[in-house]
């Protein structure tokens, strides 16, 4: 190299960053997009809460009103309680399922995982609709109970805390499982074997080694479920009663009915602050990077000793339980406990949605189960209704545009992060994932406020922008995962063989990660296709999307057309999801 | 098959131990007896059943049939954690969430030892592997060699009846591996432990073992001292797997009133202690160092010199015979080597060869 001193002179006065552009520049369009349509509106919304609605001067009036009004404090308390309980139950029920999945051979696990993926991506509206049918006064469960004579009057399963918890946990267990699973799969199975050869009983080996190593995943799952649950409104609106009103419902009322922006801003600020505090506590305890698969930091000192002591106690207790149950149901019986539980969980996740399918084909005018006869009349109603069809077409168009935008932005950002070794990488990654962490209702209200000023309310462009903000994290994570397994030496090989940067990208990198890109596209499509929160605010009047139309109908009255629409949405989303999974795996 | 120190009762006895997965057999019914304080190596290519045998002994894999007896007690139904066996894993399996000290203390704590004793024994074990200064570190902060020492200390610290090692040096580079071989030998000598050691590296097996148990196709091929196996291989596989062997196949013939072996390259004398023929054919195994250049031996051959490899303490000469078979000779330093392409004659004394079926 040193023998050719003339070489640098040839490139003249071009600055170094232009001659060898840093890959990080690929992330810039995405950063700008998120800064304008995510960070700015959310920040603006928060500052609204601190301003006087009339003059715009600094004011704590909104917060004073919250603090002094019993109703708001109660709603706040209920929201925390429901979100906390949802996180707790999702972890308790999801951990054994994730553990069962993690110990399976890869191929089998991939198939079983679909039983978690499908409920995860199924529209909240469809899931909630299903539970209304299952838990209603003349619903499936009450029919069964009364039909078999167990109970002579219907149980109150809906419009109370039980209904909300069932719906919330059902909606959140898949998220919990999918967050815990990668951590569990990464635990070296030989460590548990090693513990046993060193004299640890199976329950000690599990608690002191496996469980301890899975804790970062458990905490991450708890955090994500808690934060997601904070912003829920579909489930409490339909499955809960007046006493289960959550913060997000309050925000919607403030914006849509009372047009009280600053108060909505204050409520949103509180929700966001709660989410951020939860994140901060998590970061203190485990390090935020574990969410994206980084290595957990190991604490030191007393707290750590205490933790290990608690685990040892748990180990001893569960050892006793295991011994007792071995005496009661035998060794073989003990061994089937986990699979039986896992299959019950899968049934809980999958069956309610599947019950909707026969209802779409009912011949009855009512949503009775089982249907007295079968007909296609409700699909005819759906396909002949201009309202439904226009909403469906709009959803398709918006989702397609969103998928293109999110895949481009997310894909380039993933490429940028994979190829540059900047110390800002972690921060940029976190910023791109932020729309997944910040409650959707906060983003939606912020965007509504921004769009009102820009004249984008009730436009398709506004919808596409909003949905792209939400879909970028999914696209980024999908493409990043593919790039992580991608061998960079292939690019280097192409370069030594004479390909320039563009040719390397188009003829080596992109063909090899094509499956991942298609998967990212499909995930972004699904995200937009069944998105309701932003649609509630941004798609006004006649310009409604399919989920928005379902929401409006469900508020008015349940009818079999909704079942037919649910079947359509469920089938479309499931087919796209299976395709996405296929492409992701092929890549 | 008694151990070397056959007088004392064996430490470990394996009787008819076998493992089947459906139609495939991972280990044929196997007998093995290991004496107290012995260093026994299970040697074989991958898939030969050595790791299966190890996992059956420690109970990580459930046996299909057979018995595992340790110190005269049948342990076949004893769960892993009560078997009083130590296992050093291939990739160490150190607990990433525990410090070096806590890793080593783990087996003692599981056995409910009082904390003063735990402290003392952990300190002793750390001293034994020269890692006292790293006791507060986490495994990921250690080099591969240091992790290996922690894994050894964690195993020796609770003085299990039998220590099993599953290719413990497989992940280390050559230099470090040779160093750790000496370390393990030292630990073995100082502790008097009974060790069963798995490796696929024949040099490692020769260097470290009291006895080698050579395995192939899910069963024991030959069991004996390193010298036994190297100098008296009982099968062509054993001869070929350990060290370099020249194998000449042929059929028995009568010539000058004596039994001889007729091969494609000539008729050769059998060693005096060759067993009576059980079959028509057999093979002669001649080690490279038993071959001499020139015509002074009672069996001789000639061929074209196709490669001369200088290796410092010796020179390896490869001679290609008429039929294309390559024969390796090992010339000690100082003996002039033939030049490439010339025709060389060489031979061996009958008794230096071994007859195998």
Interface residues (C-beta under 8 A of the other chain):
Chain A: X188 X190 X191 X193 X194 X195 X196 X197 X198 X199 X200 X201 X202 X204 X205 X209 X212 X213 X295 X298
Chain B: X58 X60 X79 X80 X81 X82 X83 X85 X86 X87 X89 X91 X93 X95 X96 X97 X106 X107 X110 X111 X138 X140 X154 X158
